[in-house]
Amino acid sequence: MIKVEGLNAYYDDFHVLKDVCLNVEKGQVVVMLGPNGHGKSTLLKSVCGLVDRITGSISYNGENIAGLKAEKLVNQGITYIAENRELFGEMTVLENLKLGAYSRSARPFEKKNLEKVFSMFPRLKDRRPQLASTLSGGEARMLAIARGLMSNASFLAIDEPSLGLQPNLRDEVANIIRQINSQGMTILVVEQNIPQIIELADTIYVMEEGQISFEGSREDALSNDHLKEIFLGM
Amino acid sequence: MLIEIIDVLISGLINGSVYALMAVGLTLIYGVSKAFNFAYGSFYSMGGYIAFLLFGTALINNYLLVFCLAVPLLLLFGFFIEKLLVAPLRKRDDWEIKVMMITLGLALFLDNSFQVVFGSRMKSLPSLLEGSFEAGEFIIVYQDVAIFIFSIGGILLFRWFLNNTRTGMSVRAVAQNPAGAQIVGIPKEFVFAATFAISTVMVGMGGILLAQKYFITPTGGWDILVKAWVITAFGGMGSIKGSLYAAFIVGLLEAFVGWYFGMTWTLIALFAVLLTTLAVRPQGLMGKWG
């Protein structure tokens, strides 16, 4: 579904991603591991059209989408869920969700998707009229995920959903990811603090210093002592 | 004495309402795109001149028609100015300063064009409404009431637009969190241009409304730019609520200072208030710097 080949990304003059290749098949959960600040977020953002300077090829269902901006890609079903959530703090929960369905392709499904996310996140339903800035960390994380789902995406890039999350809510995030994946969503997720998410992985990639240093199935990753020690803490 | 004070109060409220309409537009551009539009005052004059031209054609003889034609004209003008002059600068370093410079240039260009096309003599517009209500010494001119209603109506319409339309919500989204707006697929460039266009309509309408009382001159916009800027800085750059309050405070202050000390003192008083406010609260009444 998503195929990245020879991807390079730059922030100003800083060369962040170096010849990255990545493959995500339809319906898969692909987990990206690696130390902080080594380019995982940049990879997700590049795929979602949120990085200005990239070279190389990114194809989505066979079409080259490298260089297209997020406003086009969201419309085609590619959505990014930010690690720092990027909510609209002075708007209500409901307004945040409605803006999640901003793209043309999502509008006809706004009502249906709203019902869907409210059944997934009952707490957000109760908090509908509340300003997003008044939510707790966990609720804000749920809202960020729910807003992403409102876009009617078929591919989600989820960036460190555990960031700022209490340990007891990690289960919940893992369950949500399992649930949306079972409904057919293809997911690329950066996450190494939630073992349950790693258990969902069809493929695991490791990124170090802007390059992919490991690619393999979950079993391969778990049998790799180096990886286990460094990233999985086992 | 009491009647006089009520008169001054009313005049302050009426000017305040038009200032509010215009200052909200200026603070909106700043809040959404962090750009400051130095040509804002010239857009004010342009509103007046557009109405003047429209009234000059034989077919148009009422304000309803003038508004119906002036609003889309101003909207288009604002949109294309943003696309042609401001948007290309955004990709560069220090673009905020460059936007100030280019809009300053645009202001001088427009003012001189007005001078060439319309001459330097003042132009006036017919009254929105004739007649007045009189009760003893107390007189209220219907024109003032109409100006007040149109300004407040404009602000309410704008508020409705921000809260209830998809484009309005995307404007607020970009102002609150540009990165978040990009993530949900809002076309930022379009929102910047749309915001600029809407603010052009707001100041242009202000020009049409006030031209009935204060005439139109080629350089008359500078006074308005200064006032709108004082109001936005006083209320807090980027804060719409702050601008609303500040506009009425400024309108009333101007009216009372003008009445008590004379018109020459009004700008001095405005700046005294602004400087004092900024010294105590650099972020303005309700805003945040940066």
Interface residues (C-beta under 8 A of the other chain):
Chain A: C48 L50 A70 E71 L73 V74 N75 T79 Y80 I81 A82 E86 L87 F88 G89 E90 M91 E95 K98 L99 G100 Y102 S103 R147 S151
Chain B: R166 M169 S170 R172 A173 Q176 N177 A179 G180 A181 Q182 I183 V184 G185 I186 P187 K188
